[in-house]
Amino acid sequence: MADWTAELEQERAEKDEFFAKHPRSPIPVAERESFDGLDYYPPDEDLRFELELAVFDDHEEITVETTQDGAQGYLRWGEFRFTVGGTECTLTAFKAEQGEERLWVPFRDETNGEETYPAGRYLDLESEDRTADGKWILDFNRAYSPFCAYSEAYECPLVPMENWLDVSIEAGERFDEH
């Protein structure tokens, strides 16, 4: 797992660089000079899962409210089941549209508002986040706060209640209000 940790640390360094210098960074321009990187939990292998996605027969479209009082449509695609600290958890994976490969897995947990962004965090799963046998890699070490956490200029979908977890997910990005 040393390669996994090194890859994760590299991804985090690249994201910090993007946030510090890129014109499309969500960090307000006036704050970029003093920005010294995001805060992360240490990598935790126990919060990295290889899971089957139980794909739903019916891909019901739901409307998800956003941080700017708007709404976005998503398809309920399937669910992941896993255990954290002895607690069984279920998260629904969504797609923005039918033919898309990417899965969006938003979640809230017991760290929200204390150590992580109050509105929740996201995981985006791409085709490369699959194992050779077709399982998905649900890695909470890659959980991130949406851009709206850093700037009101961004509108972000809120986490549907079905993805509110009754456990602490101490992995991925932490959040320190600036």
Stockholm file with secondary structure:
# STOCKHOLM 1.0

chainA/1-178         MADWTAELEQERAEKDEFFAKHPRSPIPVAERESFDGLDYYPPDEDLRFELELAVFDDHEEITVETTQDGAQGYLRWGEFRFTVGGTECTLTAFKAEQGEERLWVPFRDETNGEETYPAGRYLDLESEDRTADGKWILDFNRAYSPFCAYSEAYECPLVPMENWLDVSIEAGERFDEH
#=GR chainA/1-178 SS CHHHHHHHHHHHHHHHHHHHHCTTCSSCHHHHTTCCCCCBCCCCGGGEEEECCEECSSCCEEEEEBTTSCEEEEEEEEEEEEEETTEEEEEEEEESSTTCCCEEEEEBCTTBTTTBCTTCEEEEECGGGBCTTSCEEEEGGGCBCCGGGTCTTCCCBCCCGGGBCSSCCCCSBCCCCC
#=GC SS_cons         CHHHHHHHHHHHHHHHHHHHHCTTCSSCHHHHTTCCCCCBCCCCGGGEEEECCEECSSCCEEEEEBTTSCEEEEEEEEEEEEEETTEEEEEEEEESSTTCCCEEEEEBCTTBTTTBCTTCEEEEECGGGBCTTSCEEEEGGGCBCCGGGTCTTCCCBCCCGGGBCSSCCCCSBCCCCC
//
